Amino acid sequence: MPQWLCNQLMRAFYNKNHRQVRLLNDCWFFYRTRRCDTEDASSFQHH
């Protein structure tokens, strides 16, 4: 997880900002799934 995202999540948890926690969680999930998709696509092209 990128450091900036980790910091944002910790701050949101600390401030009990549920909306921001949910938003950042969605961002991380989207980021992770997108990265997996591009890695799979690039490895698929090489073989």
Phi and psi in degrees as GROMACS dihedral restraints (atoms count N, CA, C in turn):
[ dihedral_restraints ]
;  ai    aj    ak    al  type     phi  dphi    fc
    3     4     5     6     1   -60.4    20    10
    4     5     6     7     1   146.9    20    10
    6     7     8     9     1   -61.6    20    10
    7     8     9    10     1   -39.8    20    10
    9    10    11    12     1   -62.5    20    10
   10    11    12    13     1   -37.4    20    10
   12    13    14    15     1   -69.9    20    10
   13    14    15    16     1   -39.8    20    10
   15    16    17    18     1   -59.8    20    10
   16    17    18    19     1   -45.8    20    10
   18    19    20    21     1   -62.5    20    10
   19    20    21    22     1   -43.7    20    10
   21    22    23    24     1   -61.6    20    10
   22    23    24    25     1   -43.5    20    10
   24    25    26    27     1   -63.1    20    10
   25    26    27    28     1   -44.3    20    10
   27    28    29    30     1   -62.2    20    10
   28    29    30    31     1   -41.3    20    10
   30    31    32    33     1   -64.9    20    10
   31    32    33    34     1   -42.3    20    10
   33    34    35    36     1   -64.3    20    10
   34    35    36    37     1   -42.1    20    10
   36    37    38    39     1   -62.8    20    10
   37    38    39    40     1   -45.0    20    10
   39    40    41    42     1   -60.8    20    10
   40    41    42    43     1   -40.8    20    10
   42    43    44    45     1   -85.5    20    10
   43    44    45    46     1     1.4    20    10
   45    46    47    48     1    54.3    20    10
   46    47    48    49     1    40.8    20    10
   48    49    50    51     1   -90.6    20    10
   49    50    51    52     1    87.4    20    10
   51    52    53    54     1   -61.9    20    10
   52    53    54    55     1   -37.0    20    10
   54    55    56    57     1   -63.9    20    10
   55    56    57    58     1   -43.7    20    10
   57    58    59    60     1   -69.4    20    10
   58    59    60    61     1   -37.9    20    10
   60    61    62    63     1   -59.2    20    10
   61    62    63    64     1   -46.1    20    10
   63    64    65    66     1   -63.8    20    10
   64    65    66    67     1   -42.6    20    10
   66    67    68    69     1   -62.8    20    10
   67    68    69    70     1   -47.0    20    10
   69    70    71    72     1   -65.9    20    10
   70    71    72    73     1   -35.9    20    10
   72    73    74    75     1   -62.9    20    10
   73    74    75    76     1   -43.5    20    10
   75    76    77    78     1   -62.7    20    10
   76    77    78    79     1   -41.1    20    10
   78    79    80    81     1   -60.0    20    10
   79    80    81    82     1   -45.8    20    10
   81    82    83    84     1   -64.8    20    10
   82    83    84    85     1   -42.6    20    10
   84    85    86    87     1   -62.0    20    10
   85    86    87    88     1   -44.7    20    10
   87    88    89    90     1   -63.7    20    10
   88    89    90    91     1   -45.7    20    10
   90    91    92    93     1   -59.3    20    10
   91    92    93    94     1   -44.6    20    10
   93    94    95    96     1   -66.5    20    10
   94    95    96    97     1   -45.3    20    10
   96    97    98    99     1   -68.7    20    10
   97    98    99   100     1   -37.4    20    10
   99   100   101   102     1   -64.0    20    10
  100   101   102   103     1   -42.1    20    10
  102   103   104   105     1   -65.0    20    10
  103   104   105   106     1   -39.8    20    10
  105   106   107   108     1   -63.7    20    10
  106   107   108   109     1   -41.2    20    10
  108   109   110   111     1   -62.1    20    10
  109   110   111   112     1   -45.0    20    10
  111   112   113   114     1   -70.0    20    10
  112   113   114   115     1   -36.4    20    10
  114   115   116   117     1   -65.1    20    10
  115   116   117   118     1   -42.8    20    10
  117   118   119   120     1   -63.1    20    10
  118   119   120   121     1   -41.9    20    10
  120   121   122   123     1   -65.2    20    10
  121   122   123   124     1   -42.8    20    10
  123   124   125   126     1   -69.1    20    10
  124   125   126   127     1   -38.8    20    10
  126   127   128   129     1   -70.1    20    10
  127   128   129   130     1   -30.9    20    10
  129   130   131   132     1   -66.4    20    10
  130   131   132   133     1   -37.8    20    10
  132   133   134   135     1   -68.5    20    10
  133   134   135   136     1   -33.6    20    10
  135   136   137   138     1   -73.0    20    10
  136   137   138   139     1   -24.0    20    10
